[in-house]
Amino acid sequence: MAETPNIEVLRELLNKIDSEFDLESRLNRYISVTPELVELAKNSGLSSDLDAARALFVSDFVVSASEMPANTSDEDRRKIIIDSFLKGLMDRNKSSDKLMRIFFLAMKTSSLIRRTDLFLADRGLNREPSLIMLKDFYIEPYLSLCSEFLGKGSCGWELSILSALLKKTFPTNEFEFFTQAPKYSPDEDLSYYLWNMLETYSESQLLTPNTQIVIPNVENTSTALVGSSKPEFSFSFWNIDTPHSSLKDNQNALEFLHKYLGKTDNSRPLVYLRARIPKLQQQFIVVRNPFSDLKPFIIMKTPADEINLSEALTILGFRSREAKSWRDITKPPKKAKKQPSVSQNSTSTPFRSQKSEVPEEKKSFFSKIFGGLLGKSDDKGTSQSLKEDKPKPKIESKKKKHRDKSRQKGNSNLPYFLSHALTASLVGDLQLFEIFDTYRESKYAIQGSLELDYQTKKTKLITRKKLDSPQAIGELVNGLDSVLTTIIKHFFAEEIHVIPEEILFVSKNDLRTIVCLESSDDRLVGTIGTTFVKDVVDWRSKEENIVQRRTLRMRTGQLLQARRHTPLDEAINRIYQGALDEEVDEMTLEQKSAK
C-alpha cells in the first residue's frame, strides 16, 4: 500500500555522476596517460582497460582519502577499490559501469546519512530512533534503487560498499558479514544486517542529542505501534504508561480494537480513522494495513492536527516486515557472519580483516578518531589531559537517566524506539520524507449521508443505491465512540469522550470511501464520498458531482448546522446541491454494544 521513501531523491543523486564529471574524457585519460596504473589494475584481475579505468576513477575521484582510515595510501586505496570491483563483477553484476555508478550513489548516500544524523541529534532526537529513521528514509531507498539498477541477487555487495563508506573503513572487510544477505524485496527481512551496520556506524560517529530543543508534538504524543497481529500481537509503546497492565492485558486491549475495526474488511477495509478529544484538544488517530497478512496498525493520541497517511503506511510496512526480527534483533539468521567492530575495520592492513580476541578499548577507538594523536604525544601531561577531557563514547547512560526509561512503563514486547521513531516522523515536522498524501487528498463524489441520534441510539443512512454495503459503515459508526473511549481509558487512564471526524476505507480494487463526521450534543452527522485515484477527465465523463476532501468536511459542518431547524432529507438536498437527486436507499440501524 505504500511506496519507497525518497527513492526519487536518491535517483537524482545517482544521475549526478554524469553532470559532475565528464566521464568519457576522464576514463580515456586514464587509458592514455597512465597506462601503468591501468595495467596494474588488469593484473589484479580486471579484464579490460575500461573496467580498470572505472575502478581507478572511483578510487581517485569518488572515494576520497578522507573516506578511508587514516594513513591509507593512494596505492592501498586503489587496491581496495579494484578488489571491490572484482567482487562486484563476480557476485553482483557484470557491468563495471553500473558498479561505478553504485559506488558514486553509495558515496552520496553516506554523506546524506551523516548530515541527517547530525541534524536529528541537533533537534534532540535520541540515538536509536535516529538510526531507525536513517534506515527507513535513506538505506531502504538505496537498496531499492540498487536492486532496480543491478538486478536480482543478494544485496550484500552494495551493503558492504555503503557500510564501509559510512564507517570510513575498507569495503573488503565488510564483504564477509554481508555475504549471506538475501536479495532486497518487500518480502525479505534485512533488519539484522541493517541494524548491526547502523550500530557499528554509530560507534564511529558519537553524537549527544541536544537537550535544549524539543521536536514539536513528540513529547506530548503517545503511540502504540503494532507490527504484527499474528500469531500474537507484537507491539512497541512510546509515551504510554500502563504499569498496572500486564503484557497480556495490553495484547487483549489491542485485539479488542483490531477486531472491531476489522468488521468491514470483507466489504471495504478501514485504513484510517481520526477522532477528536475535545477535553484535551488532541486527536486520536488509527492507521492500519488490512491487506497485509499480519494486519499491522498504529494508534496515536497527539496534539498534531493531521498526519500524512501515505508516510504512515510506508513506515508501517517496514515495521510489519521486521516485526519478528525485533523480538530478538541480536540473533543472526542462519549462516550469517559476525560483523567486524569499528576497531577491527580500522586496521592499517587494508586487504584482510584482523580478528582480535582482545575486547575493544576506548583508547584505541579514540586513537582512530583523532588520527592517532592520542597516546603518541611526547608530552605526558597533554596526553593525560586529552584522556580526561574526551567525551564519553556512548550516550546510553545519559538517555536512561531521563527520557528512554520514562517511556517504557507500558508492558510491550518490541523496542520503544520503533514507536518513538514513528512518532517523530509523523508529527515532528522533520520533513525527511516528503510525499503527497494521495490516500486522502483526492476527488470525491458524494454517495450519501448518515445521522446518529445520541438519545434514541439509532443511525439513519440515506445513500445512493449503487453504494455497496452502506449498512457496514453505519454499524461501524454506531459503536465507534464507545470503543475508542474504552481504548483510551486502558492506555491513557482517562475516561474521556471522543468524537469521530474522519474514516477512510480502501478496497482491494483501490476504491476509496471516505466518511467525514461532525458532532453536536445530540447527534453525529456524516457525509459519505467515494473515488478512484484517477484524473479529472475520468470523472467528467461520468458526469459526477466531484469535490475535494476539505469541501466534504465543510458540507458536513453545514449539514450539522442545518439539522437544528430542518429535517434530514431537506437538509441533505440543500447542502449537497442535488448530489443525491437520484433514487436512494434509506435504512435505520439500532446501536449495539461493541464486542
Secondary structure as a PSIPRED ss2 file (coil, helix, strand):
# PSIPRED VFORMAT (PSIPRED V4.0)

   1 M C   1.000  0.000  0.000
   2 A C   1.000  0.000  0.000
   3 E C   1.000  0.000  0.000
   4 T C   1.000  0.000  0.000
   5 P C   1.000  0.000  0.000
   6 N C   1.000  0.000  0.000
   7 I H   0.000  1.000  0.000
   8 E H   0.000  1.000  0.000
   9 V H   0.000  1.000  0.000
  10 L H   0.000  1.000  0.000
  11 R H   0.000  1.000  0.000
  12 E H   0.000  1.000  0.000
  13 L H   0.000  1.000  0.000
  14 L H   0.000  1.000  0.000
  15 N H   0.000  1.000  0.000
  16 K H   0.000  1.000  0.000
  17 I H   0.000  1.000  0.000
  18 D H   0.000  1.000  0.000
  19 S H   0.000  1.000  0.000
  20 E H   0.000  1.000  0.000
  21 F C   1.000  0.000  0.000
  22 D C   1.000  0.000  0.000
  23 L H   0.000  1.000  0.000
  24 E H   0.000  1.000  0.000
  25 S H   0.000  1.000  0.000
  26 R H   0.000  1.000  0.000
  27 L H   0.000  1.000  0.000
  28 N H   0.000  1.000  0.000
  29 R H   0.000  1.000  0.000
  30 Y H   0.000  1.000  0.000
  31 I H   0.000  1.000  0.000
  32 S H   0.000  1.000  0.000
  33 V H   0.000  1.000  0.000
  34 T C   1.000  0.000  0.000
  35 P H   0.000  1.000  0.000
  36 E H   0.000  1.000  0.000
  37 L H   0.000  1.000  0.000
  38 V H   0.000  1.000  0.000
  39 E H   0.000  1.000  0.000
  40 L H   0.000  1.000  0.000
  41 A H   0.000  1.000  0.000
  42 K H   0.000  1.000  0.000
  43 N H   0.000  1.000  0.000
  44 S C   1.000  0.000  0.000
  45 G C   1.000  0.000  0.000
  46 L C   1.000  0.000  0.000
  47 S C   1.000  0.000  0.000
  48 S C   1.000  0.000  0.000
  49 D H   0.000  1.000  0.000
  50 L H   0.000  1.000  0.000
  51 D H   0.000  1.000  0.000
  52 A H   0.000  1.000  0.000
  53 A H   0.000  1.000  0.000
  54 R H   0.000  1.000  0.000
  55 A H   0.000  1.000  0.000
  56 L H   0.000  1.000  0.000
  57 F H   0.000  1.000  0.000
  58 V H   0.000  1.000  0.000
  59 S H   0.000  1.000  0.000
  60 D H   0.000  1.000  0.000
  61 F H   0.000  1.000  0.000
  62 V H   0.000  1.000  0.000
  63 V C   1.000  0.000  0.000
  64 S C   1.000  0.000  0.000
  65 A H   0.000  1.000  0.000
  66 S H   0.000  1.000  0.000
  67 E H   0.000  1.000  0.000
  68 M C   1.000  0.000  0.000
  69 P C   1.000  0.000  0.000
  70 A C   1.000  0.000  0.000
  71 N C   1.000  0.000  0.000
  72 T C   1.000  0.000  0.000
  73 S C   1.000  0.000  0.000
  74 D H   0.000  1.000  0.000
  75 E H   0.000  1.000  0.000
  76 D H   0.000  1.000  0.000
  77 R H   0.000  1.000  0.000
  78 R H   0.000  1.000  0.000
  79 K H   0.000  1.000  0.000
  80 I H   0.000  1.000  0.000
  81 I H   0.000  1.000  0.000
  82 I H   0.000  1.000  0.000
  83 D H   0.000  1.000  0.000
  84 S H   0.000  1.000  0.000
  85 F H   0.000  1.000  0.000
  86 L H   0.000  1.000  0.000
  87 K H   0.000  1.000  0.000
  88 G H   0.000  1.000  0.000
  89 L H   0.000  1.000  0.000
  90 M H   0.000  1.000  0.000
  91 D H   0.000  1.000  0.000
  92 R C   1.000  0.000  0.000
  93 N C   1.000  0.000  0.000
  94 K C   1.000  0.000  0.000
  95 S C   1.000  0.000  0.000
  96 S H   0.000  1.000  0.000
  97 D H   0.000  1.000  0.000
  98 K H   0.000  1.000  0.000
  99 L H   0.000  1.000  0.000
 100 M H   0.000  1.000  0.000
 101 R H   0.000  1.000  0.000
 102 I H   0.000  1.000  0.000
 103 F H   0.000  1.000  0.000
 104 F H   0.000  1.000  0.000
 105 L H   0.000  1.000  0.000
 106 A H   0.000  1.000  0.000
 107 M H   0.000  1.000  0.000
 108 K H   0.000  1.000  0.000
 109 T H   0.000  1.000  0.000
 110 S H   0.000  1.000  0.000
 111 S H   0.000  1.000  0.000
 112 L H   0.000  1.000  0.000
 113 I H   0.000  1.000  0.000
 114 R H   0.000  1.000  0.000
 115 R H   0.000  1.000  0.000
 116 T H   0.000  1.000  0.000
 117 D H   0.000  1.000  0.000
 118 L H   0.000  1.000  0.000
 119 F H   0.000  1.000  0.000
 120 L H   0.000  1.000  0.000
 121 A H   0.000  1.000  0.000
 122 D H   0.000  1.000  0.000
 123 R C   1.000  0.000  0.000
 124 G C   1.000  0.000  0.000
 125 L C   1.000  0.000  0.000
 126 N C   1.000  0.000  0.000
 127 R H   0.000  1.000  0.000
 128 E H   0.000  1.000  0.000
 129 P H   0.000  1.000  0.000
 130 S H   0.000  1.000  0.000
 131 L H   0.000  1.000  0.000
 132 I H   0.000  1.000  0.000
 133 M H   0.000  1.000  0.000
 134 L H   0.000  1.000  0.000
 135 K H   0.000  1.000  0.000
 136 D H   0.000  1.000  0.000
 137 F H   0.000  1.000  0.000
 138 Y H   0.000  1.000  0.000
 139 I H   0.000  1.000  0.000
 140 E H   0.000  1.000  0.000
 141 P H   0.000  1.000  0.000
 142 Y H   0.000  1.000  0.000
 143 L H   0.000  1.000  0.000
 144 S H   0.000  1.000  0.000
 145 L H   0.000  1.000  0.000
 146 C H   0.000  1.000  0.000
 147 S H   0.000  1.000  0.000
 148 E H   0.000  1.000  0.000
 149 F H   0.000  1.000  0.000
 150 L H   0.000  1.000  0.000
 151 G C   1.000  0.000  0.000
 152 K C   1.000  0.000  0.000
 153 G C   1.000  0.000  0.000
 154 S E   0.000  0.000  1.000
 155 C C   1.000  0.000  0.000
 156 G H   0.000  1.000  0.000
 157 W H   0.000  1.000  0.000
 158 E H   0.000  1.000  0.000
 159 L H   0.000  1.000  0.000
 160 S H   0.000  1.000  0.000
 161 I H   0.000  1.000  0.000
 162 L H   0.000  1.000  0.000
 163 S H   0.000  1.000  0.000
 164 A H   0.000  1.000  0.000
 165 L H   0.000  1.000  0.000
 166 L H   0.000  1.000  0.000
 167 K H   0.000  1.000  0.000
 168 K C   1.000  0.000  0.000
 169 T C   1.000  0.000  0.000
 170 F C   1.000  0.000  0.000
 171 P H   0.000  1.000  0.000
 172 T H   0.000  1.000  0.000
 173 N H   0.000  1.000  0.000
 174 E H   0.000  1.000  0.000
 175 F H   0.000  1.000  0.000
 176 E H   0.000  1.000  0.000
 177 F H   0.000  1.000  0.000
 178 F H   0.000  1.000  0.000
 179 T C   1.000  0.000  0.000
 180 Q C   1.000  0.000  0.000
 181 A C   1.000  0.000  0.000
 182 P C   1.000  0.000  0.000
 183 K E   0.000  0.000  1.000
 184 Y C   1.000  0.000  0.000
 185 S C   1.000  0.000  0.000
 186 P C   1.000  0.000  0.000
 187 D C   1.000  0.000  0.000
 188 E C   1.000  0.000  0.000
 189 D C   1.000  0.000  0.000
 190 L C   1.000  0.000  0.000
 191 S H   0.000  1.000  0.000
 192 Y H   0.000  1.000  0.000
 193 Y H   0.000  1.000  0.000
 194 L H   0.000  1.000  0.000
 195 W H   0.000  1.000  0.000
 196 N H   0.000  1.000  0.000
 197 M H   0.000  1.000  0.000
 198 L H   0.000  1.000  0.000
 199 E H   0.000  1.000  0.000
 200 T H   0.000  1.000  0.000
 201 Y H   0.000  1.000  0.000
 202 S H   0.000  1.000  0.000
 203 E H   0.000  1.000  0.000
 204 S H   0.000  1.000  0.000
 205 Q C   1.000  0.000  0.000
 206 L C   1.000  0.000  0.000
 207 L C   1.000  0.000  0.000
 208 T C   1.000  0.000  0.000
 209 P C   1.000  0.000  0.000
 210 N C   1.000  0.000  0.000
 211 T C   1.000  0.000  0.000
 212 Q C   1.000  0.000  0.000
 213 I C   1.000  0.000  0.000
 214 V C   1.000  0.000  0.000
 215 I C   1.000  0.000  0.000
 216 P C   1.000  0.000  0.000
 217 N C   1.000  0.000  0.000
 218 V C   1.000  0.000  0.000
 219 E C   1.000  0.000  0.000
 220 N C   1.000  0.000  0.000
 221 T C   1.000  0.000  0.000
 222 S E   0.000  0.000  1.000
 223 T E   0.000  0.000  1.000
 224 A E   0.000  0.000  1.000
 225 L E   0.000  0.000  1.000
 226 V E   0.000  0.000  1.000
 227 G E   0.000  0.000  1.000
 228 S E   0.000  0.000  1.000
 229 S C   1.000  0.000  0.000
 230 K C   1.000  0.000  0.000
 231 P C   1.000  0.000  0.000
 232 E C   1.000  0.000  0.000
 233 F C   1.000  0.000  0.000
 234 S E   0.000  0.000  1.000
 235 F E   0.000  0.000  1.000
 236 S E   0.000  0.000  1.000
 237 F E   0.000  0.000  1.000
 238 W E   0.000  0.000  1.000
 239 N C   1.000  0.000  0.000
 240 I C   1.000  0.000  0.000
 241 D C   1.000  0.000  0.000
 242 T C   1.000  0.000  0.000
 243 P C   1.000  0.000  0.000
 244 H C   1.000  0.000  0.000
 245 S C   1.000  0.000  0.000
 246 S C   1.000  0.000  0.000
 247 L H   0.000  1.000  0.000
 248 K H   0.000  1.000  0.000
 249 D H   0.000  1.000  0.000
 250 N H   0.000  1.000  0.000
 251 Q H   0.000  1.000  0.000
 252 N H   0.000  1.000  0.000
 253 A H   0.000  1.000  0.000
 254 L H   0.000  1.000  0.000
 255 E H   0.000  1.000  0.000
 256 F H   0.000  1.000  0.000
 257 L H   0.000  1.000  0.000
 258 H H   0.000  1.000  0.000
 259 K H   0.000  1.000  0.000
 260 Y H   0.000  1.000  0.000
 261 L H   0.000  1.000  0.000
 262 G H   0.000  1.000  0.000
 263 K H   0.000  1.000  0.000
 264 T H   0.000  1.000  0.000
 265 D C   1.000  0.000  0.000
 266 N C   1.000  0.000  0.000
 267 S C   1.000  0.000  0.000
 268 R C   1.000  0.000  0.000
 269 P C   1.000  0.000  0.000
 270 L E   0.000  0.000  1.000
 271 V E   0.000  0.000  1.000
 272 Y E   0.000  0.000  1.000
 273 L E   0.000  0.000  1.000
 274 R E   0.000  0.000  1.000
 275 A E   0.000  0.000  1.000
 276 R E   0.000  0.000  1.000
 277 I E   0.000  0.000  1.000
 278 P C   1.000  0.000  0.000
 279 K C   1.000  0.000  0.000
 280 L C   1.000  0.000  0.000
 281 Q C   1.000  0.000  0.000
 282 Q E   0.000  0.000  1.000
 283 Q E   0.000  0.000  1.000
 284 F E   0.000  0.000  1.000
 285 I E   0.000  0.000  1.000
 286 V E   0.000  0.000  1.000
 287 V E   0.000  0.000  1.000
 288 R E   0.000  0.000  1.000
 289 N C   1.000  0.000  0.000
 290 P C   1.000  0.000  0.000
 291 F C   1.000  0.000  0.000
 292 S C   1.000  0.000  0.000
 293 D C   1.000  0.000  0.000
 294 L C   1.000  0.000  0.000
 295 K C   1.000  0.000  0.000
 296 P C   1.000  0.000  0.000
 297 F E   0.000  0.000  1.000
 298 I E   0.000  0.000  1.000
 299 I E   0.000  0.000  1.000
 300 M E   0.000  0.000  1.000
 301 K E   0.000  0.000  1.000
 302 T E   0.000  0.000  1.000
 303 P C   1.000  0.000  0.000
 304 A C   1.000  0.000  0.000
 305 D C   1.000  0.000  0.000
 306 E C   1.000  0.000  0.000
 307 I C   1.000  0.000  0.000
 308 N C   1.000  0.000  0.000
 309 L H   0.000  1.000  0.000
 310 S H   0.000  1.000  0.000
 311 E H   0.000  1.000  0.000
 312 A H   0.000  1.000  0.000
 313 L H   0.000  1.000  0.000
 314 T H   0.000  1.000  0.000
 315 I H   0.000  1.000  0.000
 316 L H   0.000  1.000  0.000
 317 G H   0.000  1.000  0.000
 318 F H   0.000  1.000  0.000
 319 R H   0.000  1.000  0.000
 320 S H   0.000  1.000  0.000
 321 R H   0.000  1.000  0.000
 322 E H   0.000  1.000  0.000
 323 A C   1.000  0.000  0.000
 324 K C   1.000  0.000  0.000
 325 S H   0.000  1.000  0.000
 326 W H   0.000  1.000  0.000
 327 R H   0.000  1.000  0.000
 328 D H   0.000  1.000  0.000
 329 I C   1.000  0.000  0.000
 330 T C   1.000  0.000  0.000
 331 K C   1.000  0.000  0.000
 332 P C   1.000  0.000  0.000
 333 P C   1.000  0.000  0.000
 334 K C   1.000  0.000  0.000
 335 K C   1.000  0.000  0.000
 336 A C   1.000  0.000  0.000
 337 K C   1.000  0.000  0.000
 338 K C   1.000  0.000  0.000
 339 Q C   1.000  0.000  0.000
 340 P C   1.000  0.000  0.000
 341 S C   1.000  0.000  0.000
 342 V H   0.000  1.000  0.000
 343 S H   0.000  1.000  0.000
 344 Q H   0.000  1.000  0.000
 345 N H   0.000  1.000  0.000
 346 S C   1.000  0.000  0.000
 347 T C   1.000  0.000  0.000
 348 S C   1.000  0.000  0.000
 349 T C   1.000  0.000  0.000
 350 P C   1.000  0.000  0.000
 351 F C   1.000  0.000  0.000
 352 R C   1.000  0.000  0.000
 353 S C   1.000  0.000  0.000
 354 Q C   1.000  0.000  0.000
 355 K C   1.000  0.000  0.000
 356 S C   1.000  0.000  0.000
 357 E C   1.000  0.000  0.000
 358 V C   1.000  0.000  0.000
 359 P C   1.000  0.000  0.000
 360 E C   1.000  0.000  0.000
 361 E C   1.000  0.000  0.000
 362 K H   0.000  1.000  0.000
 363 K H   0.000  1.000  0.000
 364 S H   0.000  1.000  0.000
 365 F H   0.000  1.000  0.000
 366 F H   0.000  1.000  0.000
 367 S H   0.000  1.000  0.000
 368 K H   0.000  1.000  0.000
 369 I H   0.000  1.000  0.000
 370 F C   1.000  0.000  0.000
 371 G C   1.000  0.000  0.000
 372 G C   1.000  0.000  0.000
 373 L C   1.000  0.000  0.000
 374 L C   1.000  0.000  0.000
 375 G C   1.000  0.000  0.000
 376 K C   1.000  0.000  0.000
 377 S C   1.000  0.000  0.000
 378 D C   1.000  0.000  0.000
 379 D C   1.000  0.000  0.000
 380 K H   0.000  1.000  0.000
 381 G H   0.000  1.000  0.000
 382 T H   0.000  1.000  0.000
 383 S H   0.000  1.000  0.000
 384 Q H   0.000  1.000  0.000
 385 S H   0.000  1.000  0.000
 386 L H   0.000  1.000  0.000
 387 K H   0.000  1.000  0.000
 388 E H   0.000  1.000  0.000
 389 D H   0.000  1.000  0.000
 390 K C   1.000  0.000  0.000
 391 P C   1.000  0.000  0.000
 392 K C   1.000  0.000  0.000
 393 P C   1.000  0.000  0.000
 394 K C   1.000  0.000  0.000
 395 I C   1.000  0.000  0.000
 396 E H   0.000  1.000  0.000
 397 S H   0.000  1.000  0.000
 398 K H   0.000  1.000  0.000
 399 K H   0.000  1.000  0.000
 400 K H   0.000  1.000  0.000
 401 K H   0.000  1.000  0.000
 402 H H   0.000  1.000  0.000
 403 R C   1.000  0.000  0.000
 404 D C   1.000  0.000  0.000
 405 K H   0.000  1.000  0.000
 406 S H   0.000  1.000  0.000
 407 R H   0.000  1.000  0.000
 408 Q C   1.000  0.000  0.000
 409 K C   1.000  0.000  0.000
 410 G C   1.000  0.000  0.000
 411 N C   1.000  0.000  0.000
 412 S C   1.000  0.000  0.000
 413 N C   1.000  0.000  0.000
 414 L C   1.000  0.000  0.000
 415 P C   1.000  0.000  0.000
 416 Y H   0.000  1.000  0.000
 417 F H   0.000  1.000  0.000
 418 L H   0.000  1.000  0.000
 419 S H   0.000  1.000  0.000
 420 H H   0.000  1.000  0.000
 421 A H   0.000  1.000  0.000
 422 L H   0.000  1.000  0.000
 423 T H   0.000  1.000  0.000
 424 A H   0.000  1.000  0.000
 425 S H   0.000  1.000  0.000
 426 L H   0.000  1.000  0.000
 427 V H   0.000  1.000  0.000
 428 G C   1.000  0.000  0.000
 429 D C   1.000  0.000  0.000
 430 L C   1.000  0.000  0.000
 431 Q C   1.000  0.000  0.000
 432 L C   1.000  0.000  0.000
 433 F C   1.000  0.000  0.000
 434 E C   1.000  0.000  0.000
 435 I C   1.000  0.000  0.000
 436 F C   1.000  0.000  0.000
 437 D C   1.000  0.000  0.000
 438 T C   1.000  0.000  0.000
 439 Y C   1.000  0.000  0.000
 440 R C   1.000  0.000  0.000
 441 E C   1.000  0.000  0.000
 442 S C   1.000  0.000  0.000
 443 K E   0.000  0.000  1.000
 444 Y E   0.000  0.000  1.000
 445 A E   0.000  0.000  1.000
 446 I E   0.000  0.000  1.000
 447 Q E   0.000  0.000  1.000
 448 G E   0.000  0.000  1.000
 449 S E   0.000  0.000  1.000
 450 L E   0.000  0.000  1.000
 451 E E   0.000  0.000  1.000
 452 L E   0.000  0.000  1.000
 453 D E   0.000  0.000  1.000
 454 Y C   1.000  0.000  0.000
 455 Q C   1.000  0.000  0.000
 456 T C   1.000  0.000  0.000
 457 K C   1.000  0.000  0.000
 458 K E   0.000  0.000  1.000
 459 T E   0.000  0.000  1.000
 460 K E   0.000  0.000  1.000
 461 L E   0.000  0.000  1.000
 462 I E   0.000  0.000  1.000
 463 T E   0.000  0.000  1.000
 464 R E   0.000  0.000  1.000
 465 K C   1.000  0.000  0.000
 466 K C   1.000  0.000  0.000
 467 L C   1.000  0.000  0.000
 468 D C   1.000  0.000  0.000
 469 S C   1.000  0.000  0.000
 470 P H   0.000  1.000  0.000
 471 Q H   0.000  1.000  0.000
 472 A H   0.000  1.000  0.000
 473 I H   0.000  1.000  0.000
 474 G H   0.000  1.000  0.000
 475 E H   0.000  1.000  0.000
 476 L H   0.000  1.000  0.000
 477 V H   0.000  1.000  0.000
 478 N H   0.000  1.000  0.000
 479 G C   1.000  0.000  0.000
 480 L H   0.000  1.000  0.000
 481 D H   0.000  1.000  0.000
 482 S H   0.000  1.000  0.000
 483 V H   0.000  1.000  0.000
 484 L H   0.000  1.000  0.000
 485 T H   0.000  1.000  0.000
 486 T H   0.000  1.000  0.000
 487 I H   0.000  1.000  0.000
 488 I H   0.000  1.000  0.000
 489 K H   0.000  1.000  0.000
 490 H H   0.000  1.000  0.000
 491 F H   0.000  1.000  0.000
 492 F H   0.000  1.000  0.000
 493 A C   1.000  0.000  0.000
 494 E C   1.000  0.000  0.000
 495 E C   1.000  0.000  0.000
 496 I C   1.000  0.000  0.000
 497 H C   1.000  0.000  0.000
 498 V C   1.000  0.000  0.000
 499 I E   0.000  0.000  1.000
 500 P E   0.000  0.000  1.000
 501 E E   0.000  0.000  1.000
 502 E E   0.000  0.000  1.000
 503 I E   0.000  0.000  1.000
 504 L E   0.000  0.000  1.000
 505 F E   0.000  0.000  1.000
 506 V E   0.000  0.000  1.000
 507 S C   1.000  0.000  0.000
 508 K C   1.000  0.000  0.000
 509 N C   1.000  0.000  0.000
 510 D C   1.000  0.000  0.000
 511 L C   1.000  0.000  0.000
 512 R E   0.000  0.000  1.000
 513 T E   0.000  0.000  1.000
 514 I E   0.000  0.000  1.000
 515 V E   0.000  0.000  1.000
 516 C E   0.000  0.000  1.000
 517 L E   0.000  0.000  1.000
 518 E E   0.000  0.000  1.000
 519 S E   0.000  0.000  1.000
 520 S C   1.000  0.000  0.000
 521 D C   1.000  0.000  0.000
 522 D C   1.000  0.000  0.000
 523 R E   0.000  0.000  1.000
 524 L E   0.000  0.000  1.000
 525 V E   0.000  0.000  1.000
 526 G E   0.000  0.000  1.000
 527 T E   0.000  0.000  1.000
 528 I E   0.000  0.000  1.000
 529 G E   0.000  0.000  1.000
 530 T E   0.000  0.000  1.000
 531 T E   0.000  0.000  1.000
 532 F C   1.000  0.000  0.000
 533 V C   1.000  0.000  0.000
 534 K C   1.000  0.000  0.000
 535 D C   1.000  0.000  0.000
 536 V H   0.000  1.000  0.000
 537 V H   0.000  1.000  0.000
 538 D H   0.000  1.000  0.000
 539 W H   0.000  1.000  0.000
 540 R H   0.000  1.000  0.000
 541 S H   0.000  1.000  0.000
 542 K H   0.000  1.000  0.000
 543 E C   1.000  0.000  0.000
 544 E C   1.000  0.000  0.000
 545 N C   1.000  0.000  0.000
 546 I E   0.000  0.000  1.000
 547 V E   0.000  0.000  1.000
 548 Q E   0.000  0.000  1.000
 549 R H   0.000  1.000  0.000
 550 R H   0.000  1.000  0.000
 551 T H   0.000  1.000  0.000
 552 L H   0.000  1.000  0.000
 553 R H   0.000  1.000  0.000
 554 M H   0.000  1.000  0.000
 555 R H   0.000  1.000  0.000
 556 T H   0.000  1.000  0.000
 557 G H   0.000  1.000  0.000
 558 Q H   0.000  1.000  0.000
 559 L H   0.000  1.000  0.000
 560 L H   0.000  1.000  0.000
 561 Q H   0.000  1.000  0.000
 562 A H   0.000  1.000  0.000
 563 R C   1.000  0.000  0.000
 564 R C   1.000  0.000  0.000
 565 H C   1.000  0.000  0.000
 566 T C   1.000  0.000  0.000
 567 P C   1.000  0.000  0.000
 568 L H   0.000  1.000  0.000
 569 D H   0.000  1.000  0.000
 570 E H   0.000  1.000  0.000
 571 A H   0.000  1.000  0.000
 572 I H   0.000  1.000  0.000
 573 N H   0.000  1.000  0.000
 574 R H   0.000  1.000  0.000
 575 I H   0.000  1.000  0.000
 576 Y C   1.000  0.000  0.000
 577 Q C   1.000  0.000  0.000
 578 G C   1.000  0.000  0.000
 579 A C   1.000  0.000  0.000
 580 L C   1.000  0.000  0.000
 581 D C   1.000  0.000  0.000
 582 E C   1.000  0.000  0.000
 583 E C   1.000  0.000  0.000
 584 V E   0.000  0.000  1.000
 585 D E   0.000  0.000  1.000
 586 E E   0.000  0.000  1.000
 587 M E   0.000  0.000  1.000
 588 T E   0.000  0.000  1.000
 589 L E   0.000  0.000  1.000
 590 E E   0.000  0.000  1.000
 591 Q C   1.000  0.000  0.000
 592 K C   1.000  0.000  0.000
 593 S C   1.000  0.000  0.000
 594 A C   1.000  0.000  0.000
 595 K C   1.000  0.000  0.000
